[in-house]
């Protein structure tokens, strides 16, 4: 039979076949999300009301706003959209949604028979920027830990224990009773009760944590259980038990009837289910009472709150919005907080967190500083306020202040029965501050402690975040193999839990490590995957860094046109343009235009210091290479002098070999006899740096000079240099070119032919006839 299909961008939507295709790949999408997508596309000429969409997709009207939001989030992600960008599905305030992307309606071909083959690859929902199969090299960012600090500064927003004081666990071996609390099934009540689904879930989890039990973070539960979870399905329960280690899975129900809330906790354990019920005037009080009964059955004490109170409810409403990814609602709640609740410590912490998420750093500081300084406030909210100040300091690049703030939080938490997840976040934040200041041992010690605390809390994504930060520190001190392995462990966890922003950041870090290891093909693959993820995300800094590493990987692989397109699409912002200008200088060198490369370096010098990742060492290395292809000595002299006199070179791990390599390049240009000594010193410094990329950069430059000498001493020295490069000549273009040039110089035709074959395979758009 025939049916209509819809095409938009690289996507094809086939309603009759119930399929969404991206190019030649079938996109995996939950049925309800696909139904929403089809309904909105088919009615794209108008806005679709919320109730209409729910009725059309679910066949009923009692679906919570949270379930609808989660379902639409998956639909948006499937077509490379986000809740903030709304380039495909636009939210119509106080009404519903509308499809806004241009659509072409076409007649589909005859549908295949039931046993007809389908595409062999099924992809998970992902962004869909243009994919490029080739890619390249530029400088590995020296201050990559600074990036980690910015990306993972959100760790402080992890919620601590409940407001009730934690009590001892009687005869419970910590770690043996892992609990997973599912979203609340809300029945009855008005639309304003939608927050209960996630707010009460997180309230229950926090109070169980306060009773000393290991409870999975709510974020992980949402990622694993999704929005259409049936707790009565034995297979699904078994999958969750295996993937999380949870021995108790709590499925709450909250029903509004007879002017009261009834909360039932169905607790699945060892193939059976027990229920604990309570009633109260509001859902949090009822949840607290039911929870106390469940805890008593476990032999622990979870003290019911005297009454939940307006402040507690507001906090849980804010948490529900943050868990649902509804930043607009979180901001609305923060901006409309009643005056009588604004001073409550827990409310103040959440409001500060929301201001931080919105980038309003001054506002976040004003909210959190008085709370952190108030000795009369309980340790938990004071510690969270300090962690918030630490996160603000990290975002501003003030790592001394960040270290002080996180240390203060750790001290406060050490004096109470602290929530392990919160303590892990504090150690992780301080480790980031140590790492950004170049204190690798202190950073790794803090990360080790953070990893222990996250494991104690059952927070696997938190532990994976620590792995990323530790990997960045290891890479910063030249241990790239260890860094690469740690990135892989983190990537596996983030992929499993579908934590896309952290997954993109981990892939970015891995791609940088691969560039340093001269694993050019691996960097190309990792950066492509990061680009596909970043297109769905809302963090502009993360997107810019992903674009930069993608351009680096493309240049390394010789895909110069594709790299230029990435730079053109992402340049322009004041900070980002500086970083991309350096990449354009490297691109000019690879195209053989050393004069343009020098000019771009000179322009960056004229503009002064900017990005933390745009170090003077980076510019010295580009300017030194440019001399071999027509660049000017004046630019190299300027930038080398700036590096030599730089008084703020902390964290610049490339400084030692960049100084020597720059001096060697100038010595060659001036015909100085000092060139050999500077090249030797540069090679020693590159070895200490621990980066194969740094060693190759020095060895290729030294080899180019030695071959120009065309005497026996020069060729003997060149042989030693080639010996350093042949380990990578099958996977790196520069190394293959250098080996081919040496073999030609000594007249070894067979070896030269083999090296030239590798050179051609790796060249991409680069001209092998250019000088080394």
C-alpha positions as CSV (number, residue, x, y, z in Angstrom):
1,X,0.0,0.0,0.0
2,X,1.0,3.7,-0.3
3,X,1.1,6.4,2.3
4,X,2.4,9.8,2.8
5,X,5.9,10.4,4.3
6,X,7.3,13.6,5.6
7,X,10.9,14.9,5.1
8,X,12.6,17.6,7.1
9,X,16.3,18.1,6.9
10,X,18.0,14.7,6.8
11,X,15.0,13.0,8.4
12,X,12.2,11.0,7.0
13,X,9.0,10.3,9.0
14,X,6.9,7.4,7.8
15,X,3.6,7.3,9.9
16,X,2.2,4.1,8.3
17,X,5.4,2.2,8.9
18,X,5.8,3.9,12.3
19,X,9.4,4.7,11.5
20,X,11.7,7.7,11.8
21,X,14.8,7.6,9.6
22,X,17.9,9.8,9.8
23,X,19.6,9.4,6.4
24,X,19.9,5.6,6.1
25,X,19.6,4.9,9.8
26,X,16.5,3.9,11.7
27,X,16.1,6.1,14.8
28,X,15.0,4.2,18.0
29,X,12.1,6.1,19.6
30,X,9.6,5.2,22.3
31,X,6.1,4.6,20.9
32,X,4.4,7.6,22.6
33,X,7.2,9.9,21.6
34,X,6.8,8.8,18.0
35,X,3.0,9.3,18.2
36,X,3.6,12.8,19.5
37,X,6.0,13.5,16.6
38,X,3.5,12.2,14.0
39,X,0.6,14.2,15.4
40,X,2.5,17.4,15.5
41,X,3.9,17.0,12.0
42,X,0.5,16.1,10.6
43,X,-1.1,19.1,12.2
44,X,1.8,21.5,11.6
45,X,-0.5,24.2,10.1
46,X,-1.6,25.1,13.6
47,X,-0.8,24.9,17.3
48,X,-1.9,21.7,19.0
49,X,-3.4,22.1,22.5
50,X,-1.9,20.1,25.4
51,X,-5.2,18.3,26.0
52,X,-5.7,17.5,22.4
53,X,-2.2,16.0,22.1
54,X,-2.7,13.9,25.3
55,X,-6.1,12.6,24.1
56,X,-4.7,11.8,20.6
57,X,-1.6,9.9,21.9
58,X,-2.8,8.3,25.2
59,X,-6.5,8.1,24.5
60,X,-7.3,9.7,27.9
61,X,-6.8,13.1,29.6
62,X,-5.3,12.2,33.0
63,X,-1.7,12.3,31.9
64,X,0.6,14.5,34.0
65,X,2.5,17.5,32.6
66,X,5.7,15.7,33.6
67,X,4.9,12.6,31.6
68,X,4.1,14.7,28.6
69,X,7.3,16.8,29.0
70,X,9.5,13.7,29.2
71,X,7.7,12.1,26.2
72,X,8.2,15.3,24.1
73,X,11.8,15.6,25.3
74,X,12.6,12.2,23.7
75,X,10.8,13.3,20.5
76,X,12.8,16.5,20.4
77,X,16.1,14.7,21.0
78,X,15.2,12.3,18.2
79,X,15.2,15.1,15.6
80,X,18.2,17.0,17.0
81,X,16.1,19.6,18.9
82,X,16.1,20.8,22.5
83,X,13.7,22.4,24.9
84,X,15.6,25.7,24.7
85,X,16.4,25.8,21.0
86,X,12.9,24.7,19.9
87,X,13.8,24.7,16.2
88,X,11.4,21.8,15.5
89,X,8.8,21.7,18.3
90,X,7.9,25.0,19.8
91,X,6.2,25.4,23.1
92,X,3.1,27.6,22.9
93,X,2.9,29.1,26.5
94,X,-0.3,28.2,28.4
95,X,-1.7,26.2,25.4
96,X,0.4,23.5,23.9
97,X,2.9,22.9,21.1
98,X,3.5,23.5,17.4
99,X,5.7,21.9,14.8
100,X,7.7,24.8,13.1
101,X,10.4,23.1,11.0
102,X,9.9,23.1,7.2
103,X,8.3,19.8,6.0
104,X,8.1,18.3,2.6
105,X,5.2,15.9,2.1
106,X,5.9,13.1,-0.4
107,X,4.2,9.9,-1.5
108,X,5.9,6.9,-0.1
109,X,6.8,3.8,-2.1
110,X,5.0,0.5,-1.5
111,X,5.6,-0.7,2.0
112,X,7.9,-3.7,2.3
113,X,6.6,-7.1,3.2
114,X,6.8,-8.2,6.8
115,X,9.9,-10.3,6.1
116,X,11.6,-7.7,4.0
117,X,15.1,-6.6,5.3
118,X,15.4,-3.3,7.1
119,X,18.4,-1.1,7.7
120,X,21.1,-2.9,9.6
121,X,21.9,0.0,11.9
122,X,19.5,1.3,14.4
123,X,20.6,4.4,16.1
124,X,19.5,6.0,19.4
125,X,18.0,9.5,19.1
126,X,20.9,11.8,18.3
127,X,21.5,15.1,16.8
128,X,22.1,15.2,13.1
129,X,24.7,17.6,11.9
130,X,26.5,16.8,8.7
131,X,28.7,13.8,9.2
132,X,32.2,13.9,7.8
133,X,34.4,10.8,7.5
134,X,37.7,12.5,7.4
135,X,39.3,14.7,9.9
136,X,43.0,16.3,11.6
137,X,45.5,17.8,14.1
138,X,46.1,21.0,16.0
139,X,47.4,21.8,19.4
140,X,46.1,19.9,22.4
141,X,44.7,22.5,24.8
142,X,47.2,22.9,27.6
143,X,44.6,24.0,30.2
144,X,42.1,21.3,29.5
145,X,41.4,20.9,33.2
146,X,40.0,24.4,33.2
147,X,37.3,23.1,30.8
148,X,36.5,20.2,33.1
149,X,36.0,22.7,35.9
150,X,33.5,24.6,33.9
151,X,31.6,21.6,32.6
152,X,31.4,19.7,35.9
153,X,30.9,22.7,38.2
154,X,27.2,21.7,38.4
155,X,28.1,18.9,40.8
156,X,27.3,21.1,43.8
157,X,23.6,21.1,42.8
158,X,23.2,17.4,43.9
159,X,20.7,17.4,46.7
160,X,21.8,16.5,50.2
161,X,19.9,14.7,52.8
162,X,16.3,15.6,53.9
163,X,15.7,18.4,56.4
164,X,15.1,15.7,59.1
165,X,18.2,14.8,61.0
166,X,19.7,11.5,59.9
167,X,19.6,8.7,62.4
168,X,21.8,5.6,62.8
169,X,21.1,2.5,60.8
170,X,20.5,-0.5,63.1
171,X,22.2,-3.7,62.0
172,X,22.3,-2.7,58.4
173,X,25.6,-3.2,56.6
174,X,26.1,-0.1,54.4
175,X,25.9,-0.9,50.8
176,X,23.9,-4.1,51.2
177,X,20.4,-2.5,50.9
178,X,20.3,-0.4,47.8
179,X,17.0,1.3,47.2
180,X,15.6,2.8,44.0
181,X,12.6,5.2,44.3
182,X,10.6,5.4,41.1
183,X,8.5,8.5,39.9
184,X,5.2,8.8,41.7
185,X,2.1,7.7,39.9
186,X,-0.2,10.7,40.6
187,X,-3.9,10.1,40.4
188,X,-6.4,12.9,40.8
189,X,-5.7,16.4,41.9
190,X,-5.6,19.3,39.5
191,X,-2.9,20.1,36.9
192,X,-1.0,22.0,39.5
193,X,-0.2,18.7,41.2
194,X,2.0,17.5,38.4
195,X,5.1,18.4,40.4
196,X,4.3,15.6,42.8
197,X,5.5,12.9,40.3
198,X,9.2,14.0,40.6
199,X,9.1,16.2,43.7
200,X,7.7,13.6,46.0
201,X,10.0,10.9,44.4
202,X,13.0,13.0,45.3
203,X,11.6,13.8,48.7
204,X,11.2,10.1,49.5
205,X,14.7,9.3,48.2
206,X,16.3,12.1,50.3
207,X,14.5,10.9,53.5
208,X,15.6,7.3,52.9
209,X,19.1,8.6,52.4
210,X,18.8,10.5,55.7
211,X,17.9,7.3,57.4
212,X,21.3,5.9,56.4
213,X,20.3,3.8,53.4
214,X,22.0,3.7,50.0
215,X,19.5,5.3,47.5
216,X,20.1,5.8,43.8
217,X,20.1,9.4,42.8
218,X,16.8,10.5,41.2
219,X,18.6,11.6,38.0
220,X,19.8,8.0,37.5
221,X,16.4,6.6,38.2
222,X,14.8,8.8,35.6
223,X,17.4,7.9,33.0
224,X,17.0,4.1,33.7
225,X,13.2,3.9,34.3
226,X,12.1,6.5,31.7
227,X,8.6,7.9,31.6
228,X,6.5,4.8,30.7
229,X,7.7,2.4,33.4
230,X,5.4,-0.4,34.6
231,X,6.6,-1.6,38.0
232,X,4.5,-4.7,37.8
233,X,6.5,-6.0,34.8
234,X,8.8,-8.7,36.2
235,X,11.2,-8.4,33.3
236,X,11.7,-4.7,33.7
237,X,12.1,-5.0,37.4
238,X,14.8,-7.7,36.9
239,X,16.6,-5.5,34.4
240,X,16.6,-2.6,36.9
241,X,17.8,-4.8,39.7
242,X,20.7,-6.1,37.6
243,X,21.7,-2.7,36.3
244,X,21.6,-0.8,39.6
245,X,22.1,-3.5,42.3
246,X,18.9,-2.3,43.9
247,X,17.3,-4.8,46.2
248,X,14.3,-2.6,47.0
249,X,12.4,-0.9,44.2
250,X,9.8,1.6,45.6
251,X,6.9,2.4,43.3
252,X,4.9,5.2,44.9
253,X,1.3,6.2,44.1
254,X,-0.3,9.4,45.3
255,X,-4.1,9.8,45.0
256,X,-6.2,12.9,45.8
257,X,-9.6,11.9,47.1
258,X,-12.0,13.1,49.8
259,X,-10.0,16.3,50.4
260,X,-6.8,14.3,51.3
261,X,-3.8,12.7,49.8
262,X,-3.3,8.9,50.1
263,X,0.2,7.7,49.4
264,X,0.9,4.0,48.8
265,X,4.5,2.7,48.6
266,X,4.6,-0.6,46.7
267,X,8.0,-2.0,47.5
268,X,9.3,-4.8,45.2
269,X,11.8,-7.1,46.8
270,X,12.9,-10.7,46.3
271,X,10.1,-11.4,43.8
272,X,7.4,-10.1,46.1
273,X,5.7,-6.8,46.9
274,X,4.7,-5.2,50.2
275,X,2.7,-2.0,50.5
276,X,2.9,0.9,53.0
277,X,0.1,3.5,53.1
278,X,-0.6,6.8,54.8
279,X,-3.0,9.7,54.4
280,X,-2.5,13.4,55.1
281,X,-3.5,16.9,53.9
282,X,-0.7,17.2,51.4
283,X,1.4,14.7,49.4
284,X,4.7,15.2,51.2
285,X,3.3,14.6,54.7
286,X,1.6,11.5,53.4
287,X,4.8,10.4,51.8
288,X,6.7,10.9,55.0
289,X,4.3,8.9,57.1
290,X,4.3,6.0,54.6
291,X,8.0,6.1,54.4
292,X,8.4,5.8,58.1
293,X,6.4,2.6,58.0
294,X,8.6,1.2,55.2
295,X,11.8,2.2,57.1
296,X,10.6,0.6,60.3
297,X,10.1,-2.7,58.3
298,X,13.7,-2.5,57.3
299,X,14.8,-1.9,60.9
300,X,15.9,1.7,60.4
301,X,14.4,5.0,61.5
302,X,13.1,7.6,59.1
303,X,11.5,10.3,61.4
304,X,8.4,11.8,59.8
305,X,8.5,15.5,59.3
306,X,6.4,17.5,61.8
307,X,4.6,18.9,58.8
308,X,6.2,19.4,55.4
309,X,5.5,23.1,55.3
310,X,5.4,25.6,52.4
311,X,9.2,25.9,52.2
312,X,9.7,22.1,51.8
313,X,7.0,22.0,49.2
314,X,8.6,24.9,47.3
315,X,12.0,23.1,47.4
316,X,10.5,19.9,46.0
317,X,8.6,21.9,43.3
318,X,12.0,23.4,42.3
319,X,13.7,20.0,42.3
320,X,10.9,18.5,40.3
321,X,11.4,21.2,37.6
322,X,15.1,20.7,37.6
323,X,14.7,16.9,37.3
324,X,12.3,17.3,34.4
325,X,14.7,19.6,32.7
326,X,12.1,22.4,32.8
327,X,14.4,25.3,33.5
328,X,11.7,27.8,32.6
329,X,9.5,26.5,35.4
330,X,12.4,26.4,37.8
331,X,13.2,30.1,37.0
332,X,9.5,31.0,37.5
333,X,9.4,29.4,40.9
334,X,12.7,31.1,41.9
335,X,11.6,34.5,40.6
336,X,8.1,34.3,42.3
337,X,9.3,32.9,45.7
338,X,7.1,34.5,48.4
339,X,9.0,36.9,50.7
340,X,8.2,34.8,53.8
341,X,10.0,31.8,52.2
342,X,12.9,33.6,50.5
343,X,15.1,33.4,53.7
344,X,14.6,29.7,54.3
345,X,18.1,28.1,53.9
346,X,16.9,25.2,51.6
347,X,14.9,27.6,49.4
348,X,17.8,30.0,49.3
349,X,20.2,27.2,48.2
350,X,17.8,26.1,45.4
351,X,17.3,29.6,44.2
352,X,21.1,30.1,44.1
353,X,21.4,26.9,42.1
354,X,18.8,28.0,39.6
355,X,20.5,31.4,39.2
356,X,23.8,29.6,38.6
357,X,22.2,27.4,36.0
358,X,21.0,30.5,34.3
359,X,24.4,32.0,34.3
360,X,23.5,34.8,36.7
361,X,26.6,34.5,38.8
362,X,26.4,37.8,40.7
363,X,22.8,36.9,41.7
364,X,23.9,33.4,42.8
365,X,26.7,34.9,44.9
366,X,24.4,37.4,46.6
367,X,22.0,34.6,47.5
368,X,24.6,32.1,48.8
369,X,27.3,34.2,50.5
370,X,25.2,35.3,53.5
371,X,24.0,31.8,53.9
372,X,27.6,30.4,53.9
373,X,28.7,33.0,56.4
374,X,25.8,32.4,58.9
375,X,27.0,30.2,61.7
376,X,23.4,29.8,63.0
377,X,22.4,27.9,59.8
378,X,22.7,24.1,59.8
379,X,25.8,22.5,58.4
380,X,24.1,20.9,55.3
381,X,22.7,24.0,53.7
382,X,25.8,26.0,54.7
383,X,28.0,23.5,53.0
384,X,25.8,23.5,49.9
385,X,26.1,27.3,49.8
386,X,29.9,27.1,50.0
387,X,29.8,24.6,47.2
388,X,27.7,27.0,45.2
389,X,30.3,29.7,45.8
390,X,33.0,27.3,44.7
391,X,31.1,26.5,41.5
392,X,30.8,30.3,40.8
393,X,34.5,30.8,41.4
394,X,35.3,27.9,39.1
395,X,33.1,29.4,36.4
396,X,35.0,32.7,36.8
397,X,38.4,31.0,36.7
398,X,39.2,32.0,40.4
399,X,40.5,28.6,41.5
400,X,42.1,29.8,44.7
401,X,38.6,31.0,45.8
402,X,37.1,27.8,44.6
403,X,39.5,25.7,46.6
404,X,38.8,27.7,49.8
405,X,35.0,27.4,49.3
406,X,35.1,23.6,48.7
407,X,37.5,23.1,51.6
408,X,35.1,25.0,53.9
409,X,32.2,22.8,52.7
410,X,34.2,19.6,53.4
411,X,35.0,20.8,56.9
412,X,31.4,21.5,57.6
413,X,30.3,18.1,56.3
414,X,33.0,16.3,58.2
415,X,31.3,17.4,61.5
416,X,27.9,15.9,60.6
417,X,26.6,12.5,59.4
418,X,27.0,13.8,55.8
419,X,25.2,12.5,52.8
420,X,27.9,10.6,50.8
421,X,26.7,12.1,47.5
422,X,27.1,15.6,48.8
423,X,30.5,15.0,50.3
424,X,31.6,13.3,47.0
425,X,30.6,16.5,45.1
426,X,32.6,18.7,47.6
427,X,35.7,16.6,47.1
428,X,35.2,16.5,43.4
429,X,34.9,20.3,43.2
430,X,38.0,20.8,45.3
431,X,39.9,18.3,43.1
432,X,38.9,20.4,40.0
433,X,40.3,23.5,41.7
434,X,43.5,21.7,42.5
435,X,43.8,20.3,39.0
436,X,43.2,23.7,37.4
437,X,46.1,25.1,39.5
438,X,48.4,22.4,38.4
439,X,48.4,20.5,41.7
440,X,48.0,17.1,40.2
441,X,48.7,14.9,43.3
442,X,46.3,16.9,45.5
443,X,43.6,16.8,42.7
444,X,43.9,13.0,42.3
445,X,43.8,12.5,46.1
446,X,40.5,14.4,46.2
447,X,39.1,12.6,43.2
448,X,39.9,9.3,44.8
449,X,38.0,10.3,47.9
450,X,35.1,11.6,45.8
451,X,34.9,8.3,43.9
452,X,34.6,6.4,47.2
453,X,31.8,8.7,48.4
454,X,29.9,8.4,45.1
455,X,30.2,4.6,45.1
456,X,29.0,4.6,48.7
457,X,25.9,6.6,47.6
458,X,25.3,4.3,44.6
459,X,25.9,7.3,42.3
460,X,27.5,5.8,39.3
461,X,27.3,8.9,37.1
462,X,28.9,10.9,39.9
463,X,31.7,8.4,40.0
464,X,32.0,8.6,36.2
465,X,32.3,12.4,36.4
466,X,35.2,11.9,38.8
467,X,36.8,9.6,36.3
468,X,36.7,12.3,33.6
469,X,38.2,14.9,35.9
470,X,41.0,12.4,37.0
471,X,41.6,11.6,33.3
472,X,42.1,15.3,32.5
473,X,44.6,15.6,35.3
474,X,46.4,12.5,34.2
475,X,46.6,13.8,30.6
476,X,47.8,17.2,31.9
477,X,50.9,15.5,33.4
478,X,51.5,13.3,30.3
479,X,49.9,10.1,31.4
480,X,47.7,9.9,28.3
481,X,47.3,6.1,28.3
482,X,45.8,6.2,31.8
483,X,43.7,9.2,30.8
484,X,42.4,7.4,27.7
485,X,41.4,4.3,29.8
486,X,39.6,6.5,32.4
487,X,37.7,8.3,29.7
488,X,36.5,5.0,28.3
489,X,35.2,3.9,31.8
490,X,33.3,7.2,32.1
491,X,32.0,7.1,28.6
492,X,30.6,3.6,29.2
493,X,28.7,4.8,32.3
494,X,27.4,8.0,30.7
495,X,26.3,6.1,27.6
496,X,24.5,3.6,29.7
497,X,22.6,6.2,31.7
498,X,22.2,8.5,28.6
499,X,23.8,11.5,30.4
500,X,24.4,13.4,27.2
501,X,26.2,16.6,28.3
502,X,28.7,14.6,30.4
503,X,29.0,12.1,27.7
504,X,29.8,14.8,25.1
505,X,32.4,16.3,27.5
506,X,34.0,12.9,28.1
507,X,34.2,12.3,24.4
508,X,35.8,15.7,24.0
509,X,38.4,14.9,26.6
510,X,39.1,11.5,25.0
511,X,39.5,13.1,21.6
512,X,42.1,15.5,23.0
513,X,43.9,12.6,24.6
514,X,43.9,10.7,21.3
515,X,45.3,13.7,19.5
516,X,48.2,13.8,22.1
517,X,48.7,10.0,21.5
518,X,48.7,10.5,17.7
519,X,45.7,8.3,17.5
520,X,44.3,10.6,14.7
521,X,41.6,8.2,13.5
522,X,40.4,7.7,17.0
523,X,40.2,11.4,17.7
524,X,38.2,11.8,14.5
525,X,35.6,9.2,15.6
526,X,35.4,10.6,19.2
527,X,35.0,14.2,18.0
528,X,32.3,13.2,15.5
529,X,30.3,11.5,18.2
530,X,30.8,14.5,20.5
531,X,29.5,16.8,17.8
532,X,26.4,14.7,17.3
533,X,25.6,14.9,21.0
534,X,26.5,18.6,21.4
535,X,24.0,19.6,18.8
536,X,21.2,18.6,21.2
537,X,22.7,20.3,24.3
538,X,22.2,23.8,25.7
539,X,25.7,24.6,27.2
540,X,27.3,27.1,24.8
541,X,30.8,26.6,26.3
542,X,30.6,22.9,25.8
543,X,29.4,23.3,22.2
544,X,32.3,25.7,21.5
545,X,34.9,23.3,22.9
546,X,33.4,20.4,21.0
547,X,33.6,22.4,17.8
548,X,37.2,23.3,18.5
549,X,38.3,19.7,19.1
550,X,36.3,18.7,16.0
551,X,38.2,21.2,13.9
552,X,41.5,20.0,15.4
553,X,40.7,16.4,14.5
554,X,39.6,17.3,11.0
555,X,42.8,19.3,10.4
556,X,44.9,16.4,11.7
557,X,43.2,14.1,9.2
558,X,43.7,16.5,6.3
559,X,40.0,17.3,5.9
560,X,40.8,21.0,5.6
561,X,37.6,22.1,3.9
562,X,35.5,20.5,6.5
563,X,37.6,22.0,9.3
564,X,37.2,25.4,7.8
565,X,33.4,25.0,7.7
566,X,33.4,24.1,11.4
567,X,35.4,27.2,12.2
568,X,33.2,29.4,10.1
569,X,30.1,28.0,11.7
570,X,31.3,28.5,15.3
571,X,33.6,31.6,15.2
572,X,32.5,35.1,16.0
573,X,32.0,35.1,19.7
574,X,34.6,37.2,21.4
575,X,36.2,34.3,23.4
576,X,35.5,31.6,20.9
577,X,36.8,33.6,18.0
578,X,40.3,33.8,19.6
579,X,40.4,30.0,20.0
580,X,39.2,29.5,16.4
581,X,41.6,32.1,15.1
582,X,44.5,30.0,16.4
583,X,43.0,27.0,14.6
584,X,42.8,29.0,11.4
585,X,46.5,29.8,11.8
586,X,47.2,26.0,11.9
587,X,44.9,25.5,9.0
588,X,46.8,28.0,6.9
589,X,50.1,26.2,7.7
590,X,48.6,22.9,6.6
591,X,47.6,24.5,3.3
592,X,51.2,25.8,2.9
593,X,50.5,29.4,3.6
594,X,53.0,30.2,6.4
595,X,52.7,33.9,5.9
596,X,48.9,33.8,6.7
597,X,49.6,31.6,9.7
598,X,52.2,34.1,11.0
599,X,49.7,37.0,10.4
600,X,47.0,35.3,12.4
601,X,49.4,34.7,15.3
602,X,50.4,38.4,15.2
603,X,46.8,39.4,15.2
604,X,46.1,37.3,18.3
605,X,49.2,38.9,20.0
606,X,47.8,42.4,19.2
607,X,44.5,41.4,20.8
608,X,46.1,40.4,24.1
609,X,45.4,37.4,26.4
610,X,42.0,35.8,26.3
611,X,41.0,32.2,26.6
612,X,42.7,30.0,29.2
613,X,43.2,27.4,26.5
614,X,44.9,29.9,24.2
615,X,48.3,29.9,25.7
616,X,51.4,31.7,24.5
617,X,53.0,28.3,24.1
618,X,50.4,27.3,21.5
619,X,51.1,30.5,19.5
620,X,54.9,29.9,19.7
621,X,54.5,26.4,18.3
622,X,52.3,27.6,15.4
623,X,54.6,30.5,14.6
624,X,57.7,28.2,14.7
625,X,56.1,25.8,12.2
626,X,55.0,28.7,10.0
627,X,58.7,29.6,9.4
628,X,59.1,26.4,7.4
629,X,56.4,27.5,4.9
630,X,57.1,31.2,4.4
631,X,56.2,32.6,7.8
632,X,58.1,35.6,9.2
633,X,60.7,35.6,12.0
634,X,59.4,38.9,13.5
635,X,56.1,37.2,14.6
636,X,58.0,34.3,16.2
637,X,60.4,36.7,17.9
638,X,57.5,38.6,19.3
639,X,55.5,35.7,20.7
640,X,58.7,33.9,21.9
641,X,59.7,37.1,23.9
642,X,56.1,37.2,25.3
643,X,56.4,33.6,26.5
644,X,59.9,34.2,27.9
645,X,58.7,37.1,30.0
646,X,55.3,35.7,30.9
647,X,54.8,35.9,34.7
648,X,51.6,33.9,34.7
649,X,52.6,30.6,33.1
650,X,51.2,28.3,35.8
651,X,49.4,25.4,34.2
652,X,51.1,25.9,30.8
653,X,52.6,22.4,30.5
654,X,53.9,23.0,27.0
655,X,56.0,26.0,28.0
656,X,59.4,24.2,28.3
657,X,59.5,22.5,24.9
658,X,57.8,25.5,23.2
659,X,60.5,27.8,24.4
660,X,63.3,25.5,23.1
661,X,61.5,24.7,19.8
662,X,60.8,28.4,19.2
663,X,64.5,29.2,19.9
664,X,65.6,26.4,17.6
665,X,63.4,27.7,14.7
666,X,64.8,31.2,15.1
667,X,68.4,29.8,15.2
668,X,67.7,27.9,11.9
669,X,66.3,31.1,10.3
670,X,69.3,33.1,11.4
671,X,71.9,30.4,10.5
672,X,73.0,30.1,14.2
673,X,75.1,27.2,15.4
674,X,72.8,27.1,18.5
675,X,70.0,25.3,16.5
676,X,71.3,21.7,17.4
677,X,71.4,22.5,21.1
678,X,67.9,24.0,21.2
679,X,66.4,21.1,19.2
680,X,68.1,18.6,21.6
681,X,66.7,20.5,24.6
682,X,63.3,20.7,23.0
683,X,63.2,16.9,22.5
684,X,64.2,16.3,26.1
685,X,61.4,18.7,27.3
686,X,58.9,17.0,24.9
687,X,59.8,13.6,26.4
688,X,59.2,14.9,29.9
689,X,55.8,16.3,28.7
690,X,54.8,12.7,27.9
691,X,52.9,13.5,24.7
692,X,53.8,11.7,21.5
693,X,52.3,14.6,19.7
694,X,54.9,17.0,21.3
695,X,57.7,14.6,20.5
696,X,56.6,14.3,16.9
697,X,56.3,18.0,16.5
698,X,59.9,18.5,17.7
699,X,61.4,15.6,15.8
700,X,59.8,16.6,12.5
701,X,61.1,20.2,12.8
702,X,64.6,18.9,13.8
703,X,64.6,16.4,10.9
704,X,63.6,19.0,8.4
705,X,66.6,21.1,9.4
706,X,69.0,18.1,9.5
707,X,68.1,17.0,6.0
708,X,68.8,20.5,4.7
709,X,72.4,20.1,5.9
710,X,72.9,17.2,3.4
711,X,76.1,16.0,5.1
712,X,77.0,12.8,6.9
713,X,76.6,14.3,10.4
714,X,73.1,15.6,9.5
715,X,72.0,12.3,8.1
716,X,73.3,10.4,11.1
717,X,71.3,12.8,13.4
718,X,68.3,12.4,11.2
719,X,68.4,8.7,11.5
720,X,68.0,9.0,15.3
721,X,65.0,11.3,14.8
722,X,63.3,9.0,12.3
723,X,63.7,6.2,14.9
724,X,61.5,8.3,17.2
725,X,58.9,8.8,14.5
726,X,58.5,5.3,12.8
727,X,56.3,4.1,15.7
728,X,53.6,6.4,14.4
729,X,54.3,6.6,10.6
730,X,51.4,4.3,9.8
731,X,48.8,6.5,11.5
732,X,50.1,10.0,11.4
733,X,50.7,12.1,8.3
734,X,53.6,14.2,9.6
735,X,55.5,11.1,10.8
736,X,54.9,9.3,7.5
737,X,56.2,12.4,5.5
738,X,59.3,12.7,7.7
739,X,60.1,9.0,7.3
740,X,59.6,9.2,3.5
741,X,61.9,12.3,3.3
742,X,64.6,10.6,5.2
743,X,64.5,7.4,3.2
744,X,64.6,9.4,0.0
745,X,67.6,11.3,1.3
746,X,69.6,8.1,2.0
747,X,68.5,6.4,-1.3
748,X,66.5,3.6,0.3
749,X,63.8,3.3,-2.5
750,X,61.9,0.4,-0.9
751,X,61.5,2.1,2.5
752,X,60.7,5.4,0.8
753,X,58.0,3.8,-1.3
754,X,56.3,2.2,1.8
755,X,56.4,5.5,3.7
756,X,55.1,7.4,0.7
757,X,52.1,5.0,0.5
758,X,51.3,5.8,4.1
759,X,51.8,9.5,3.4
760,X,49.3,9.4,0.5
761,X,46.7,7.4,2.5
762,X,46.9,9.9,5.4
763,X,47.3,13.2,3.4
764,X,43.6,14.1,2.8
765,X,43.6,17.5,1.2
766,X,47.3,18.3,2.1
767,X,49.9,18.7,-0.6
768,X,52.8,16.2,0.0
769,X,55.1,18.5,-2.0
770,X,55.1,21.2,0.6
771,X,58.2,21.5,2.9
772,X,58.1,19.5,6.0
